[in-house]
């Protein structure tokens, strides 16, 4: 969905909001237009009477289908296959139970409305804040609340004031040996769950557990009094409480939980993990579709799981799979694993029937594949069991707690081996016989300090995004966000990367955050932007409540209880309110002291004003030019030259993404600034690309000018960088006329003179451009 008017409207704060009709546009992504054209051709065939929607069973799958049909202007009858299982029986059942597509119109309405609402909030929020702050800013329903999570955590860290506290530690001597006890206040201690998930272990969690243990004493005098009271005194009683605790295997992976584990264990970014999971699915065919939010399998998948367990012969996983089969642990009635209600578009990430034996994987691919297989195997094992002993030693009425934990049944932990869970390493307590006199060896006060919260890692930020909305007061909105959070599993990695992005070489930008030792560290750019959003109470951009409210209302649209028009009218009203707040703030700010350039506005001829970041037309025609190029802010003189003459031969002080300084020429085409690099041949400076001779053929991609480059690596290259044709192919140099024929016609007839790189023998062949014009292929005829 695109809004054509967005390119020409909303060019300053007063012209906002951007509004207009939405249309479908084709975007050629990796040859996808060819796939669309084939579908369009099929839909228009006279012998085809019906179109079936077999896209993903969810909101986004419905949107994709409807956009394709809408763009193709197909009016033929349509039906919907709601596919939740990819087994043969599952597909046959979905085909048998096809329903009229009209029954899913409300789902389509919700999908369209969500897409349009995201666009309206993002483009208007980004432009308004950019115009007011005179700094390129991006804002949106998901990115801004995620930025606010990082901002709030950073503020908590910076404003944190450590507090001293004391713990009283005692060492006791029994006949079987010594043990340590920590003083605690039973009235303040909170019980620790026995089935704690190992996935959630982090420094902040440990801090919270310690804070709720009842062991902290914040009054030094009280600590000293307890110390004096207990020193030299022996326990009057020692009581042990033992119980069997179970810990169930973790759920199967969905994308976000896989990204969390890969970041926690291997420091892989969310984006990198997604790329690897996609390669394991697309290229290696070893795992199922990765962009899923489900941690369950279809209810008819038990036989498939049993077959998969047999598929790991000759691998380290074989014994685990055989153990599952031998014990009959694949239980179709286990709703924790086999549950259609927990599946929307795709089921959990699991291995496929393809054996990994003989498949070459990179080190990172192997690590992620190992995570997926072991999680799959573990899910079908019984719970791990521990004997947990809690001992309370009472000295002069003061309580000292000791704990011990012994793994008695490995259960699912056998799949990982020892070491996956730190709790398995907790030593058992030495035995104390009934009635035994235990002695106090030592009592001491330990001085400690409270700790600030940790910065987010990608793992903990993904978890925060996934859990966003759980603290919303409104029950209906909280339920609407359940299982959704901020963003989707498929988009969360891109959201984080967007905050970390430094732009492109042509259009670099300061990032909102950086990675430092696996932590996400906000830059001043993010802190200032979030402070502005918070200060101006731009709730549309600031909080998870926005997503909660949206999901609640979109749920009503999906049920047919609310029209998409009413929903979008509400969004437009919220956008208008947001813009009114920003305009009010802008009007109260003192006018910036801007100088005027000698060069007139290239759009309307009126004066141009220079700001810290931009050059803007004083007449408000909408012309804006960013004056920062590759981390260098152009001077007024450089801007004048560039706007008057259309080019600057050389600009020094540009900085690459690697932090290295370099020089380049700049050109201005009436809308944007582009870099042009000098070519050096034989040690002598050649003119800039714009001064090189041109080829008598337009660029096949952008119709721009193709320049003829010489030197050690001669080529025919678009001066905008959209297309390159190397002049020497298989040791044969193309003439200019041959290059013109190849570029304009897409092919050239067979010619001789090529030399094989493998055999060294000459051969003859024609040449043709690939469909996307990115490479040249040999054509040997039929």
Secondary structure, 3 states (H helix, E strand, C coil): CECHHHHCCCCCHHHCCCCCCCECCCCCCCCHHHHHHHHHHHHHCCCCCEEEECCCCCHHHHHHHHHHHHHHCCCCEEEECCCCCCCHHHHHHHHHCCEEHHHHHHHHHHHHHHHHHHHHHHHHHHHHHHHHHCCCCCCCCCHHHHHHHHHHHHHHHHCCCCCEEEEEEEEEEECCEEEEEEEECCCCCCCCCCCCCHHHCCHHHHHHHHHCCCCCECCHHHHHHHHHHHCCCCCCEEEEEEEEEEECCCCCECHHHHHHHHHHHHCCCHHHHHHHHHHHHHCCCCECCCCCCCCCECCCCHHHHHHHHCCCCCCCCHHHHHHHHHCCCCCCCCCCCECHHHCCCCCCECECCCCCCCCCCCHHHHHHHHHHHHHHHHHCCCCEEEEEEEEEEEECCEEEEEEEEEEEECHHHHHCCCCCCHHHHCCCCCCCCCCCCCEEEEEEEEEEECCCCCCCEHHHHHHHHHHCCCCCCCHHHHHHHCCCCCCCHHHHHHHHHHHHCCECCCCECCCCEEEECCEEEECHHHHHHHHHHHHCCCHHHHCHHHHHHHHHHHHHHHHCCCCHHHHHHHHHHHHHHHHHHHHHHHHHCCCCCCEECCCCCCCCCCCEEECCCEEEECCCCCCEEECEECCEECCHHHHHHHHHHCEEEEEEEEECCCCCEEEEEEEECCCCEEEECCCEECCEECCCHHHCCEEEEECCCCCCEEEEECCCCCEEEECCCCCEEECEECCEECCHHHHHHHHHHCEEEEEEEEECCCCCCEEEEEEEECCCCCCEEEECCC
